[in-house]
């Protein structure tokens, strides 16, 4: 059985490992569009001002698990012949195929944005290019106040640049943290010397003889900028599935076994559209942990398994902002007019906690500077377990796994 995997990041690598573990005799080929060993993509912002650190996987995956990685990009799929066309011109046949092409950065159509000193941050090479440019620049503008934009701004600030974040919505981290959490994180960022401008956009990248000089804002103001980082979001990379008949919406549509609409073709990771466990509707996840789980289950199923994928939490953000731990999970800002949800908040001088309940079920949480036992809360949200009279313990941070053991009926424990 020959398995071909398009994509050499965590979804593809996890699938390759799972295939080999499930079927040691299987032939597995991974196609990676990047000319480097697989690496931990969430760590790429560190390469901006620490370009010499090694973020590649510790294991020699090819030797340990016995699969080949070809550093070639897929140009298309011939589903009738069961072949993947490569940009080099050669074809590679498959019995089963996994599409794990991830996502690509969205670059808005802004005059002057295409050209020197404008970057996106999706790959290790992007980060190193940003770091090299930062050595010559005095100031930078980051377009987008999401986690990628904030992490990039922090790296550039640590490199000694004057940095401004420009976010078109009225708060940073829109949809990723609640409004109060976003305000706290914004204060942390500004306290460290990064300027945050919300409620405005960039309408032009100002150039003189091709050289970037600054950006003009929707307010009419102009900011000096020796470099511009575009962190305005991502979208699934669907290029490989054009003209294949594979069903797509925002991403590739899969069933509970991670199969696409075409026989013997599976999909996993950022390119996939599937059910959000909290919202109960299709969504795209751009999260490393979700991609790892999808890839692992897809690999098992490609090797003959029947693993079912329940879905993901499309909001599952965990990071550090200038050494302050922050985390947001699930539904973090329900409609204030809705009586369906209850929010409990502890807003202290040095920490912030918020829990969102639907009846007795925890559906969302925000933690800033106090993330102890966050794994318990994540598991409660994923499992949709009713926690009854434990809400007060939950908001106080005193919830422990023992609380749930004690709620199990005695006869069940002794059975």
N, C-alpha and C positions, 0 to 999 in steps of 0.2 A: 504494500500500500504506500503510495507516494503522497505526502502532504506538502503543500506549498503554502507559505505564509507571506503575505505582502505587508511588510511593516516590521521594523526591527526595534521598536520600543517595548514598553513593559507588557502590553497586551499580546504582541506577537511572540516575545520571548517566553512569557508564561505559558502560552499555548504550546510552543515547541517543547518545553520541558514536560508539560503534562502528557503530551502525545508519547514521548519517549518513555516516560514512567509507566504509562498504561500499556504500551506496545513496544517493547525494546527492539523488535524486528522492523519497525516502521522506518521508512525513509523520510526525512524531514529536511526541507530547504527553506531558509528564511531569506527574504529579499529586503535589504535595507537601502533606502535612498541616501543615507548619510555614509560618508566614507570614514567611519570610526566605529570602534567597538561599542556595543550597547552600553548605555549609561543611565544614571539617575536624573531624569529630566527635571524634577522639581528643584534640583540643586544648581541649575545653570545660572541663576543670578549671581552666585558666588564667583563665577568665572570672570565677571566684569572687572573686579579689582583683585582677584586672586587667580589669574589665568593659568597658573602652573599647577593647580591642585588637580588630583585625579578623581573624577567622579564616575569612572567606568565601573561596571559590575566586578566584584572581587573574583568571582569564579571565571575560569576559562570555560565558558558555556559550551563551546564547540567540542572541546575535549571531554569535559565531564559528562555531558548529556548526549554527545554523538550526533549533533546536527550541524549542518553547514550554513554559514551566513555568507550570502553573496551581496557585495556592495554595489547593487544595481537597482535602478528605479523601474518600476512597472509602468508600461505605457498603455496597457489595456488588457482585456480578458476576452478570449474567444470561448464562449460557454459551450458552443456546439462541439468544438474540437477538444475542449477541456485543456486549454493552453493559456499561459500568461505571456503576453508580448512584452519584451523588455526594450528600453530605450536604445540599448546596444544593437538591436535588430534581431537578436536570437529569441527563440521561444522556449519555454519550459512547460512540460506537461504535468498534470496533476490528476490524482484520483479524488482528493478532497482539498478544498482551498479555503483559507481564512483571509479575510480582508481586515487588516488592522492598520489602516493608513493614517489614523489620527486626525488631527485638525490643522488648519492653517490660519495664519493671522489675517484679520480683516484690515485692509488699508483703505480708508475713505478717499473719495475722489476730491481731493483738495488741490488747488493750483500750487505748483511748486513742490509737491510732496515727493514726487519721484526724482531721485537724484542723490548726490553725495551727501553724507552726514545724516541721512534718515535711515532708521533701523526698526526692525521688528525683533522680538525675542521669542523664538520658538526652538532654536537649536543651540548646541554648544558653540558652534562656529559663530552664530549671531552674537552670543555673549562675548566671545573673544574679540570680535570686530568692534563691538561697543566699547570694550575696555581699551582697545588700541586708539580709537578715536577720542576717548576721554582724556588720554594723555596730552592731547593738543588743545582741548577745548577748555574754556573757563565756565561756560554755562550750558545747561541743557533743559529742554522742555519735554515732559512726558505727557503724551496724549492718552488719557484714560486713567481713571482712578480705581481700577480693580486691583486684585492682589498682584498680578504681574507688573502693572504699572507702579504700584507702591514699592515692591521689592526692587525694581529697577531704579527707582528714584533713590532708595536707601543706598544701593550700591554706588550710584554716581555721587551721592553726597559724601559717602565715606572716601571716595576717590578725590574729594576736594572741590567738586564743582558746585556752583550755585544751581539749584534745581527747582523747577516749578512744575507741579502737576496740574493739568487742565482737564476737568471733568464736565461734560455737558449737562449731566443731571445735577440735582441740587445737593447731593452728598456723595462722598466717595464710597466705594464698595457697594454700589447699588445692587440690591437683590442678594447680596452675600452676607451682610450684617444688617441688623435693624438700625433705625435712625440714631438712637442713642449710642449704640455701639460704634457706628460710623463716626459720630461726633467725637467720641473718646479717642478713637484711633487717629482721627484728623488732628486732634490736639497733640497727641504724642509725636506725630510726624512733623508738625509745625514747630514744636518745641526743639526739635533737633535741626532746625534751620531749613526745612523744605517748605516752600510756599505752596499753598493749596488754593486753587481757584475753581469754584464750582458754579454751575448754572451758565456756563459759556463754552464755546467751541472755538476751534482754530479754523479760520476761513482762508488762510493763505500761508504757505511757507515762503518767507521773503528771501529772495536770492539776489546776489549781485555778481554778474559774470559767472553764474553757475554755483557760486559758493553760498552756502546757507548763512544768513545773517540773523534771522529771527523768525518769529511767527506773528501774524496779525490775528487778533481775537475778534469774536462776534461783537464784543463791546466797543470795538474801534481801536483799542490799545494795541501796541506792539511790544513784544517781549524779545530781548536779545537772546539768541540761542546759537551756540556753536554746533549743537547736535539736537536732533529730534527723535524721540523714541515713540513709536506708534504701538500703543497697547490698548486698542479700541475693541478688543474681543476676538473671538475665533469662530470658525465654522468648520463642519466636517469636510475632510478632503475626499471628495467623491469622484475625482478625475478617473480613477482606475475602473469605475463601474459604468462609465458612459457607454450607451448602446449595448448594454448587456441584458436588459430586461429585469435586472435586480430592482426590486421595489425600494424607492426612497421617498422620504418626505423632507424633513430637515436633515435627517441622517438616514442611514441604511436601516430599514425596518427588519426586525428579527422576531422569531417566535421564542417560546420559553426555553428551547434548547439551543438558542443562539444561531439558528439556521436562517438564511435569507430566503427569498421567494424562489430562488433557483436551486435545484437539487445539488447536493454535495458542496455547496458554498456557504460558509459561515462568516460571521462578522463579530468584532469585539472592539471595545475601547471607545475613544472619542468620536469615531466615525458612526457609532451606532445610535439609533433612536429607540428608546424602550420606556418602560413604565417607571415613573418616580413613585417610590413607596409611600410618601406622605401625600402628595398631590393627586395621585391616582390617574395621572394623564401622561401621554408620551412626552419625553424630554430627552435632551442630549446631555451627557455627562462629560466634562473635560477634566476629570479627577483621576489621579494616578491609582489610588486604591481601588476605585471602581473598575478601571481598565485592567488591573492585575487580576481581579476576581473573574471578570468576563473572559479574559484570555485563558485562564486556568480551566474554567468550566467548558469553554469551547473546545479546548484541546482534548479534554476527556471525551467529549461527545464525538469529535472527529475520529477518535480511536475506538469508537463503538459504545461509549457510555450513554447514559440517559439522564445526565444531571440537568436539573431544572434551575433556571435563573429567575429569582423572584423579582428583581428590580434593584434600583439604586436610590441613594439619596443624592439628588443633584446639587443640594447645598450641604456640603461637608467640608468646611474650610478650617484648616488648622495651620497656624503659622506663628512666627515671632516678629513683632514690629519693634525694632530697636530694643531687643531683649525682653519685650513684654509679650507673654504668650496670649494668643487670641484664638477663639474657636467659635464656629457657628454651625448648627446642624438643623436640617429640616425646615419647617415653616417658622420663620423668625419674626415676621411682621404681619400678623393677620389683619384683616379689615377691621378698623376700630369700631365700625358700626355693627359688626356681626356679633350676635349673642351666642354663637356656636363655640367660640373660643374663650379661654381664660388665660391671662398672662400674669405670672408672678415675677416680681422684680426685686432684686437687692442691689441698690446703687450706692456704693460706699466710696470713700475718698480714694482708696487704692485698688478697688476691684468692682466689677460689674457682673451680675448674673441675671439671666432672664430665662424663664421656662414658659412654654406655651402648651396648654392642654386643650384637648377636645374631649370633654367629659372627664373620664379617668385615665385617658391615654395621653402620654407625652408625645407631642408631635414636633416640637422645636426647642432649641436651646441656644443661648449665647453666653459665652464665658470670656471675660477679659481680665487678665492677671490673676486668675484663679481657675485653673483647668483640672484640678485634682479630681480623679475618678470620672473624667469626661467619658471614658470608655463605657461606663455603666449607662450613662445617659444616651450615648449613641446606640447601644444595643437595645435599650428600651424603645427608642424611636423606630428602629428597624423592625423590631418584633411586634410593635403595636400592643404591647402588654398593658393591661389595666393595672394601675398601681394603687388604686383605692385610697386609703387614708394616709398615704406617704407623701403627699404633696409638700407639706411643711418641711419634712426631712430633706426632700429633694431640693427645695430652694435654699435651704440653709447649708447645703453641701455635705450633709451628714449621711447621705444615702450610701449604703453598702450592699454588696451582693447578699449578705446574710439577711437583710430585710426581706428578700424574696424567698429565701429558703424557709423562713419562718411562716410565710403566708401559705405554704403548701399544706393541704390537709394531712393530719397525722396518719390516716389510713393509707394515703398515697405514699408517704414516706416509708411506711413499713411494708408496703406491698412487694 
